[in-house]
Structure formats: structure tokens, C-alpha cells
Amino acid sequence: MANHSSAKKRSRQNKVKNAVNSQYLSMFRTAINKFNSSIKSNKKEDIQKSFSDVNSILAKAAKKGIFKKENISRKLSSLSKQIQK
């Protein structure tokens, strides 16, 4: 455990940031799984809705600095290629 007050504060901040980051990561994984299941079901409406959900979650995560913009762009590109197939 940290002894200095600044190190204690940093430890508290890290716990909060870790919780927020893991929430966004969990939301992202869930959205990806829903997208993949909609791709398998081959329903156009479900595919578009799940793709927009993934896009929204990734945009929010980028705004918070959880994912880098290039990474998000790459993910969305690969997902849109799956839609086109």
C-alpha cells in the first residue's frame, strides 16, 4: 500500500478508471457478440441495428480515451466488410 498521500490518491483514481474501462470493454464485447449472432441469422434489420450499437459504443469509448481512434476505425471497417459479404 502507498504511504504518500499523492500515491494514495493515485491508487484511488486508478481503481475508478479501471472500473470504467472494464465496463466499456464489457459493453463492447457484448455488442460484438450480438453483431456476430445477427450476421449468422442473416436479418438485415438486426445487422444494421447491432452495427449502429457497436459504432455508438466505440465512439463513446474513443471520447473517453479507452480505445484509440485508429483501432476503432479498423474494427468498424472489418465489421462493415462482414456486412457486405
C-alpha positions as CSV (number, residue, x, y, z in Angstrom):
1,M,0.0,0.0,0.0
2,A,1.2,3.5,-0.8
3,N,2.5,5.7,2.0
4,H,2.4,9.2,0.5
5,S,-0.9,11.0,0.2
6,S,-0.4,11.6,-3.6
7,A,0.3,7.9,-4.1
8,K,-2.9,7.0,-2.2
9,K,-4.9,9.4,-4.3
10,R,-3.4,7.9,-7.5
11,S,-4.3,4.5,-6.3
12,R,-7.9,5.5,-5.7
13,Q,-8.1,7.2,-9.2
14,N,-6.7,4.0,-10.8
15,K,-9.4,1.9,-9.2
16,V,-12.1,4.1,-10.6
17,K,-10.6,4.3,-14.1
18,N,-10.1,0.6,-14.1
19,A,-13.8,0.0,-13.3
20,V,-15.0,2.4,-16.0
21,N,-12.6,0.9,-18.6
22,S,-13.8,-2.6,-17.8
23,Q,-17.4,-1.5,-18.2
24,Y,-16.8,-0.1,-21.6
25,L,-14.8,-3.2,-22.6
26,S,-17.7,-5.4,-21.4
27,M,-20.2,-3.3,-23.3
28,F,-18.1,-3.6,-26.5
29,R,-17.7,-7.4,-26.2
30,T,-21.5,-7.8,-25.7
31,A,-22.2,-5.6,-28.7
32,I,-19.7,-7.5,-30.9
33,N,-21.3,-10.8,-29.8
34,K,-24.8,-9.5,-30.7
35,F,-23.4,-8.3,-34.1
36,N,-21.9,-11.7,-34.8
37,S,-25.1,-13.5,-33.9
38,S,-27.1,-11.2,-36.2
39,I,-24.7,-11.8,-39.0
40,K,-25.3,-15.5,-38.6
41,S,-29.1,-15.1,-38.5
42,N,-28.8,-13.0,-41.8
43,K,-31.5,-10.5,-40.9
44,K,-30.7,-7.1,-42.4
45,E,-32.6,-5.0,-39.8
46,D,-30.9,-6.7,-36.9
47,I,-27.5,-6.4,-38.6
48,Q,-27.9,-2.7,-39.1
49,K,-29.1,-2.1,-35.6
50,S,-26.3,-4.1,-34.0
51,F,-23.8,-2.3,-36.2
52,S,-25.0,1.1,-35.1
53,D,-24.9,-0.1,-31.5
54,V,-21.3,-1.2,-31.9
55,N,-20.5,2.1,-33.6
56,S,-22.1,4.1,-30.8
57,I,-20.3,2.2,-28.1
58,L,-16.9,2.6,-29.8
59,A,-17.5,6.3,-30.3
60,K,-18.2,6.8,-26.7
61,A,-15.2,4.7,-25.7
62,A,-13.0,6.9,-28.0
63,K,-14.4,10.0,-26.5
64,K,-13.3,8.7,-23.0
65,G,-9.9,7.7,-24.4
66,I,-10.4,3.9,-23.8
67,F,-9.7,2.9,-27.4
68,K,-7.6,4.7,-29.9
69,K,-9.3,6.3,-32.9
70,E,-7.2,4.2,-35.4
71,N,-8.2,1.0,-33.5
72,I,-11.9,1.9,-33.7
73,S,-11.6,2.7,-37.4
74,R,-10.0,-0.7,-38.1
75,K,-12.7,-2.5,-36.1
76,L,-15.6,-0.7,-37.8
77,S,-14.0,-1.3,-41.2
78,S,-13.8,-5.1,-40.6
79,L,-17.3,-5.2,-39.3
80,S,-18.7,-3.3,-42.4
81,K,-16.8,-5.8,-44.6
82,Q,-18.6,-8.6,-42.8
83,I,-22.0,-6.9,-43.6
84,Q,-21.1,-6.7,-47.3
85,K,-20.4,-10.4,-47.6
